Amino acid sequence: MDLAKRNKNLGLAVLVTGYLTLIFWALGIFISVEIGISWQSYTAVGLFGLFFIASGIVFLISLIFNIKESRENNRMSRGLIHTIISFPPIAFCYLAILIKALTEGH
């Protein structure tokens, strides 16, 4: 497989997981508030946690590979553009968890 195609697909994977993480964050908050503690809220929060961890790992891997490719080609690759676009939802979710942890008094 061509390196440029692999890095573009990796960038698209980061884009999809980043926005799925944001969707499941909102879904977990909404279900927890509306329904309360039940199996639906546990499922939504569990899926959010799964996407939360996966999006952070895939983001870092994609960033490393795409920066390396961009330096070799002396231009921004498609995968790097997709990775940069996916930064806001991932950063928002990590920032939301950080703020929640700081304000709970643990």
Residue pairs with C-beta under 8 A, 6 or more apart in sequence:
3 69
4 69
4 77
4 78
4 79
6 65
7 62
7 65
7 66
7 69
7 77
7 78
7 79
7 80
8 77
8 78
8 79
8 82
9 79
10 58
10 61
10 62
10 65
10 66
10 79
10 83
11 62
11 66
11 77
11 78
11 79
11 80
11 81
11 82
11 83
11 86
12 79
12 82
13 58
13 62
14 55
14 58
14 59
14 62
14 82
14 83
14 86
15 82
15 83
15 85
15 86
17 51
17 54
17 55
17 58
17 59
17 86
18 55
18 59
18 86
18 87
18 89
18 90
19 86
19 89
20 51
20 55
21 48
21 51
21 52
21 54
21 55
21 89
21 90
21 93
22 89
22 92
22 93
24 44
24 47
24 48
24 51
25 48
25 52
25 92
25 93
25 96
27 44
27 48
28 41
28 44
28 45
28 47
28 48
31 40
31 41
31 44
32 41
32 44
32 45
35 41
52 93
52 94
52 97
55 86
55 90
55 93
56 90
56 94
59 83
59 86
59 87
59 90
62 79
62 82
62 83
63 80
63 83
65 79
66 77
66 79
66 80
66 83
67 80
69 77
69 79
69 80
70 76
70 77
70 80
